[in-house]
Structures are given as C-alpha cells and as structure tokens.
C-alpha cells in the first residue's frame, strides 16, 4: 500500500530513496515563493487602501483584502497534494442565488472565509519564512558541504558554510562525507517540517472535521430519503393489494358462494362450501395484512384515530389518552403506529396483563408516547427480541426508546421522536 502522506512515508525504511523528500522540498520551496508574493500583495493593498481611504475606491480594496484568503486557500489546498494525498474539500457553500452580490453576501457570512483570512495573514507573516529557513538549512546547507570537492577543483579552495576554509583534498573529501550524513538527516527533518506545515494548513483551511460534518449531514439526509422511499413503497404495496388481490378474492368468494347455492346436496356441495370458507379466511387474512402495512385510518385521519383503532382491536383492554396538535409527518406517524401496534401485541402475547394504557402528546418539538401495562414485567431488550426492532425503527428518525420492566411489573415503554406538526 502506497503512503498517503509524508508522515506515513517517513515511517517506512525506503523514505530517503523515495520521491517524498523531494516532494517535501518542493512544498516548502513553493510555500516560500508564494508567501513572498502574498506578503507583497497584502502590503500594497494595505498601503493603497490607506491612501485612498478618503474616497470610495478604498472600500473595494479593503473588501478585496478581506477576501484575499479565498484564492490563497484554494492554492494551498492544491499544494497539499505534494505531501498529503487525502482530499482537501472546499468548505465554502454555493450561493443560493446567482450574481456577485449573493456571492459576496454568502462569503462574508461564512466562518471559513474569516478562517482563511487568518491563515493568509499567518502565512504572510510567519509561515513562509519558516518554509524558506527549513529549505535553506536542511537542504541547501548540506548540499554546499557535499559540493566541497567540486569547489576545490574549480577555485583551488572552498569555504564551507562561509565559516571553514578548506585547502586540502583529504579535508574536502571528509567534508563531502560529512555533507552526505547531514543531507540524510536534513532530508528527514525536511519531511518533519513539511508534514507539520501541511497539518497546520489543513487545520486552518480544510479541517477533516468539516468534511466529516458534511458527510454526517448527507448521511442523515439520505436516511430520511430512504425512510420516505420505504413508506412510499409500503403504501404502493398496500394499494396494489387492496385494489388487485383483495378484489379478486372478493370476486372468487362471491363466485364460490353462488356455485354453492346452485349445487345439489352432496359431495360437490360440501367441497364448494369448504372452498368458500377457505376463500373467506384468505380474504380476512389479506385484509388484516393490508391493515398492518399501512391502515387506511392512519392515512385518512392521523395517528390519534389509528391508535384508537389499534386499541379497539387489542386482545387486552386499552385506555388511550393521546393529544396531538394535528397531523405529523407520514414517516413519524407510521413509525409511531408501528411501535404502538407491536407493543400492544407483545402485551397480549407475553405480559399476562389485564389492562394497558397508551398516552402521550407533542411537546417541545417531540412526539412522546408511553405504553404501560400491569402485567408480570421482566421484559428485556436485545437478544433478538422485538424491542430491538422497535428501537431500530425509532432510531432511523433520530428518536429514542426506553424500557422499564421490573419483575412483577408494571412495564412502561417510552418513545421520543423529534418532529413538528405538518403544515
């Protein structure tokens, strides 16, 4: 696996013979050259803006200075590829409207713009001298020591680092060997400076946290889209079953009923009666399946009416005390109805309760539901229980599910789903 940045490359034995030292040197050298240009540009802009401050021309110049970090940061994100192959995304948002005014308004409101302005000021005042100094000390210095024999051959003598005068060949060769050692150490230190410099730049103008936050937001949006698509598919299946298979079963039941009336008593009439009964059972099961997928009362009248209907069909008597300000989003209503139905089904199958209660409402931007029964308690989430499925269904909508079920009861299931009433 190829190293993604200079730090990974330095941790491997072949670093000195790879291209990473030269990439680090190119990163620092281009940083020093760009820093000089940026410093000159800032000084000229500040001087010109100060001279023309008495006229309106100075305002655009000062505004340009405030936005100067944007192109420099874009260039720096491009230069990061020399020592860091990880993407450096642009943190700026696209303007909601076309035109220069909208672009300026968007940029001046963004935190990234002012962070990039701080970066360009730090770049012009401090970072480029560090780049230049590291390049000169860790690369040019050792190269001049290595070149001592060449200088001896051309000039007859050499002054190493402008300090030591070398006039003999053995001393010149010794300086060259020392220069190779210094070059190896300097190249490694050059990578350290380039890696630290790139890390600081990424922190200022392309933080990984911003990219992670954008991914989290996109993940949340995609999850909402999946929930909406799932609910739309459920409704399509319910509609197809209601308008297709159910109508055919109704027609079959009527046909078998008429044939049963016309058939004379005997084995054929008995078989027709049996077939008519089976068709009726299948029709009842299909209607129950359709009702469980997405009941018509939920789509037409909302969560309150649907919960009341589920309570009427429960095997255990259920008291309902649910007050809502109106309709909620379809996904929230479907998830809440599913939780209530499953909870009441569990009460009827496992709790041994004589009575249950469903209560709740909408407060502080959240739908609150409470399902309580007076059964034996001892319910546990996890280990493949149905409560795990309920928790997953609620968590898709950023909701929370909590369970209290001590031995002996009562069992209380609480659900919170963030939502707002539908307009």
N, C-alpha and C positions, 0 to 999 in steps of 0.2 A: 504494500500500500504506500503510495507516494505521500510525503509530508504535506500537510495543508498550510503550514505557516513556518516561519523561521525558527520558532521555539521547538516544534517537532523535529525539524531538520537538525538542530543543534544537539538533540538528544541521541542522534544516530552517529555511528563511527565514521561514516563517509562524508561528514559535513564539509571538511576542509577541501575535499576534491570535488564537491558538487557545485552547482550553479548558485546556491543560496548565498554564499559570501559576496558574490558579485551583484546579486540582486539587492542585497542589503546595502552595498556601497552605492548602487545606482539610486536606491531610495533616499539615502542620506544626501547624496550629491544634488539630486533634483530638488530635494527639500530645501537645501541651502540656496540654490539659484532662485526658486520660486519665492522663498522668503524675502530675498533682497528685492525682487520685483514688487511684492506685496507691500513691503515697508516703504519703498519709494512712492508707490501709488497712494498709500494712506497719508504720507506726509504732504504730497502735492495736493491731495483732495482737502486735507485739513487747512492748509495754507490758503488755497483758492477759496474754500468756503468761508474762511475768516475774513479775507479781503473783500469778498462780495456779500458779506452778511447784511450790508445795508440795503441791498436790492433783493428782489425776489429770486434772482438766479441762485443765490446761496442756498435756498431751501432745497431745491432738487439735488444740489451737490451733497448736502448733508444727508438727505434721504438715500442717495446713492451710496454714501459711506455706510449707512446703517444696513443696507442690503448687500454690502460687499462680501459678506461671509458666504452668501449662497453660491456664487461661481467658484470661489476658492474651495469651499467644502466639496462641491461636485468634483473638482480636480483632485482633491485629496482622497475621495472615495475611489477614484480611478487609480491613483498611485498606490493605494493599499494593496492592489493585486500583486505588486512586486514582492511583498513579504508576507501577505496573508491572502490565501485563495478563497476564504469564506466570503460569501456575498455581503456587500455593504449597501443595504437598500436606502433609497432616498426617503427621508422621514417626512417630506412635505406632502400636504394634501393637494389634490387637484381643485382649482377654483370651481365653485358651483355655477358660475356664470362666465361667459366669455368677456374678454376685454381687459385693458390694463388696470382699470380701477378695481375690478373684482380681484385681479391677481395681487395687486398691492395690498388690498384690504385683507386678503387671506394670509399673505406672507407676514404682514405686520402683527397679526393676531397669533401667529404660531410661536410656540416656545422654541421650536427647532431653529427659527430664524435668529433669535437672540442668542441661542447657544452657539450657533455658527459664527455670529459676530464676535462673541467672546473668544472663540477659537482662533479667528483670524488675527485678533489683537495679540493673543498669546503667541501665535505663530510668528507674527512680525517682530515682536519684542524679545522673545526668548528662545523659541524652538529652533529657528533657522541658525542662530549662532551655535547652538548645541550640535546640530547636524554638521555644520562646517567644521567645528572643532574635532568632533569624533572622526570625520573623514580624514582630516589632516593628521591627527595624532596616531590613529590606529592603522591607517593605510599608507598615506604619503610618507610619513616618517620612516616606517620600516623599509619602504621601497628605496628611499635615499640611502639608507645604511646598506642594503643589498647591492646598490649600484656603486659602492666604493671602488672596486677594482676597475670598473669602466671609467670612472672619473680619473683614476690614477693613470690609465692608459692614454687618456686624451690630454689631461692637464699636467701630468707628472706628479701631482699631489692631490689630496682630497681633504676637505674639511667636513667631517661627519657631523650632521645636525648643527652646522655652524659653530661647533664647540671644539671638537678634537681634530687636530691636523694630522693626517696620515701621509707619511712619505716613503714607507717601505712596503714591499709586496706581501710579506707574511702578515703584517698588520692589516693590510687591505683585505686579504683573504679571510682573516679572522673576523673582521667587521662584516663581511658578506655572510659568513655562517651565523654570526650573531643576528644579523638582519633577518635571516630566514626564520630564526626562532621567534624574533619579535613580530615578524609578519604573521606567523601561525597564531600567536597569542592575540595580536591585533585584529586578525580576521574574526576570531571568536568573540572578542569584545565588540567588534563592529556589529555582529549579529545580535548581541545583547542590547546595544543601543537602538538598533533598528526595530527589534521586537518591542522594546518598551515604548519607543516613539509611536509605533503603529497602534499599540494598545491604547495609549493616551488619545490618539486621534480618533480611533473607533469609539472610545468612551464619550468623546465630545460631539462627534458629528454623525455617528452611525452606531448607536448603542444596540447591543443584541437584545436588551430588554424591550426596546421599541418594536423590534421585529417580532419578538415573542408575543408582545401585547397585540400586535396586528393579527398574528396567527390565532390567538385565543379568540379575538373578536370574530374573525372569519369562521372559526370552528363553531362558535355559538350561533352565528347566523346560519351556517349550513345545517346545524342541528335543528334549528327552528324550521328551516325549509323541509327537512326530512320529516319532521313531525307533521307539518301541514300536508305534505305529499302522502304520508301514511293515512291521515284522516280522510283525505280526498279519496284514496283508494278504498278505504273501508266503506265510505258512502257509495262509491260506484258498485262495489260488490253487493251491498245491501239493496241498491236499486235494481241491479240485474236479477238478484234472487227474487225480489218482490214482484217485478214485472214479468219475469220469464218463468223460472222453475215453479214458483208458487202458483201462477195462473194455470200452468199445465197440470199441476197436481190437483187443483180445484176442478178443472175440466175432467180429469181422469176419475176423480171421486164421484162427480155427477154422473158420468157415463156408467160407472160400475153400479151406482145406485139405481139408475133406470133399468140396466140389464138385470139386476137382482129382482126388481119388481115384475119384469116381464117373464122371468124364467119360472117354469113349473117347479113345484116342490120336488126335491130330490138331491142327488149328489152335486149336480151343476149349480143349483141354487145355494147349496152350502159353500161351495168353492167361491162363488161370486160374493157371498156375504163375508167370507174371510178376506177376500181381496179388497172389498170395500172398507173393511175395518183397518187393514194394513195401510191402505192409501190415506185414510183419515189420520192414523197415527203418524205417518210420514209427514203429512201436511202440518200437523200440530208441532212436530219437532222442527220442521223448517221454519215455521213462524217464530218459534222460540229462538232459533239460531239467528234469524233476521233481527229479532228484538235485541239480542245480545250484541250484535255487531254495531248497530247504531239505531237505537229505538226512535221511532217517529216522534214520540212525545218530547224527546230531548231536542231534536232538530226544530220542532214547531214551537214548543213552549218553554224550553230552557231547563236549567239544572234543577230548580226547585220542583217543578212538576215531575221531572224524571225520577228524582229521589223519592218523591211521594209515591210514584207508581212502583218503584222497586220495593219500597216498604210494604205496600199492599200485597205484593207477590211473595214476600218473605215467609219462610216457614215459622219464624219466630215473630211475635207481635213487636212492632217497631214504632216508637214515638219520633216524630220528625219536628224539629224546631230549627228551620233554616231560613234566614232572611238575607236576601241579596238585593242590591240596588238596581238590578236589571240583568240583561244578558251579558255573559262573559265571552271571551274568545272561544271559538269552536274547539280548539285543542285543549284548553283548560277545562271546558265543560265535559269533553269526552273523557279526559283523564280522571277528573273528579268522580264522574258517574261510574267509571270502571272500578275505581277504588271502593266506592260505596257498595257496589254490587258484589265484588269479591269479598269484602269484609262481612257483609250480611250472609253470604253463602258460607263462609267459614264459621260464623256464629251458629248457623243452623246445623252444620255438619259436626263440629268438634267441641263447642263450648258447653253444651248442655244448659244453655241459658233459658230462662223463662220470659225474658223481655230484653229489648235492645233500644238504643236511642241514637239518633243521628241529629247533630246540632252543628251550628256554625254560622258564618256570615262573612262579610267582606269588610276588612278594617286595615287601614294604613297601607293600602296598595297590595294586600294579600288576601287570598281566599283561605279561610280557616275552616277545617272540617274536624269533627270529633265524633267517633263511632264508639259507643260504650255498650257493654253487655254485662249482665250479672251472673255470668257462667263460672266455671270452675277455674279459669285462669290458666297460667302455665304456658301460654303461647310464647314461642321463641322465633326470632327472625334468623335467617341463614339456613344452611344445611339443606338447600333445595326446597324450602318452604315457599308457600305462595306469597308470603310477606316480602320476600326478596324481589319477586316480580313487581309487586306494588311499589316498592321503593325505587326500582329502576324506572318504572313508568312515571313516577313523580319527579325523579331527578332529571329526566330529559327536559323538563320545564323549569329547571333550577329550583325545584321545590324540595321540601324536607318531609320525612315521615318518621314518627317516633311511636314507640310501643311501650305501654306499661301493662304488665300482666303477671302480677304476683300469684303464687299458688293460692287457690281459694277465691281468686277474683277480687274485684272486677277487672275486666280487660278494657283498656282505653287505647284507641288508635287515633293519633293526631296527625293531621296533614296540613301543610302550609305550602301554597303555590303563589308566587308573585304574579299579579295580573291587575289589569284595570278594566272597569266596565266598558263594554263595547259601545261605541258611539252610535 
